[in-house]
Amino acid sequence: MAAEPRLICRSDELQEAGKGLRFEIERGGERLPAFAVRHRGRVLAYLNRCAHVGVELDWMPGEFFDESGLYLVCATHGATYEPATGRCIYGPCRGESLTAIDILELNGRVYLRSESHG
């Protein structure tokens, strides 16, 4: 039997290209930092771990977007990611990707589908 989805937040807590929401997931018995943002009307979620060195991306809690609101940026070394895919388009990890988290937005709420895999 599949586990029930876990509530992450209300949909209105994530504004277009605005502040993201930090949360944790469990994988392999380990608690891992993750985040959710809204981009082009969709809620997207990733592990909060740069594809280059594994540091958290946000420069201040929940601040993941660059000044233009178009890209996710690693505060440590400036790796730039496409929000829709998590793919690095600029920086030392170009071509690599953030690890996506399986989420669902339904009836004004955002849910984590599964903590065991993304």
Secondary structure in CASP SS format (residue, H / E / C, confidence):
PFRMAT SS
TARGET T0000
AUTHOR 0000-0000-0000
METHOD secondary structure of the structure
MODEL  1
M C 1.00
A C 1.00
A C 1.00
E C 1.00
P C 1.00
R E 1.00
L E 1.00
I E 1.00
C E 1.00
R E 1.00
S H 1.00
D H 1.00
E H 1.00
L C 1.00
Q C 1.00
E E 1.00
A C 1.00
G C 1.00
K C 1.00
G C 1.00
L E 1.00
R E 1.00
F E 1.00
E E 1.00
I E 1.00
E E 1.00
R E 1.00
G C 1.00
G C 1.00
E E 1.00
R E 1.00
L E 1.00
P E 1.00
A E 1.00
F E 1.00
A E 1.00
V E 1.00
R E 1.00
H E 1.00
R C 1.00
G C 1.00
R E 1.00
V E 1.00
L E 1.00
A E 1.00
Y E 1.00
L E 1.00
N C 1.00
R C 1.00
C C 1.00
A C 1.00
H C 1.00
V C 1.00
G C 1.00
V C 1.00
E C 1.00
L C 1.00
D C 1.00
W C 1.00
M C 1.00
P C 1.00
G C 1.00
E C 1.00
F C 1.00
F E 1.00
D C 1.00
E C 1.00
S C 1.00
G C 1.00
L C 1.00
Y C 1.00
L E 1.00
V E 1.00
C C 1.00
A C 1.00
T C 1.00
H C 1.00
G C 1.00
A C 1.00
T E 1.00
Y E 1.00
E C 1.00
P C 1.00
A C 1.00
T C 1.00
G C 1.00
R E 1.00
C E 1.00
I E 1.00
Y E 1.00
G C 1.00
P C 1.00
C C 1.00
R C 1.00
G C 1.00
E C 1.00
S E 1.00
L C 1.00
T C 1.00
A E 1.00
I C 1.00
D C 1.00
I E 1.00
L E 1.00
E E 1.00
L E 1.00
N C 1.00
G C 1.00
R E 1.00
V E 1.00
Y E 1.00
L E 1.00
R C 1.00
S C 1.00
E C 1.00
S C 1.00
H C 1.00
G C 1.00
END
